[in-house]
Amino acid sequence: MKILLGRSDLTPDKPDKYGQTPFLWAACNGHEEVVKMLLGWNDVNPEKPDNDGRTPLSHGAFSGRVGVVKILLGRDHVNPELPDKYGQTPLWWAACNGQEEVVKMLLGRNDVNPDIPNQYGRTPLWWAAFNGHEGVVKMLLGRSDVNPDIPDQYGQTPLWWATCNGHEEVVKLLLDRTTSAPIN
């Protein structure tokens, strides 16, 4: 990498036809040292999205690249809530794929809203319940600012999908939160 980056005829932030840069690929694949090296270049944008609007942080979050996510979250100019063109944030991607450590890191920040839906009305909790990611569901339900009963555009809630997919422990967690919620 050092030899390649030393060449004046190479552009380290040049995207491919999908809009994916070498930095994005390094983040997605968890190559922490390469990420650090590329961050040292002025012309490398750590938030440069691909053609779908997914940033290196979103790719790293989806892939569970804890070290890369930590590096990126430590940067001043990396928005931890930047959505892609479908409204999916890094937390959304981590929750969808059951990346518990990344979800915990993102939920530990004050600048991350855990209840933002994508364009179809599906929240991080919706996807965690749909996929049966019990640990992620527990973390999200541990937050008072997460509504466990938000339906998607078809009226299907996290409980609806957890039940439909047979995720018994997730169903129990959702029912416990729903029945213990204060009645107005």
Secondary structure, DSSP 4 states (H G I P E B T S, - for coil): -HHHHT-TT--TT---TTS--HHHHHHHTT-HHHHHHHHTSTT--TT---TTS--HHHHHHHHT-HHHHHHHHTSTT--TT---TTS--HHHHHHHTT-HHHHHHHHTSTT--TT---TTS--HHHHHHHHT-HHHHHHHHTSTT--TT---TTS--HHHHHHHTT-HHHHHHHHHHHHHSPP-
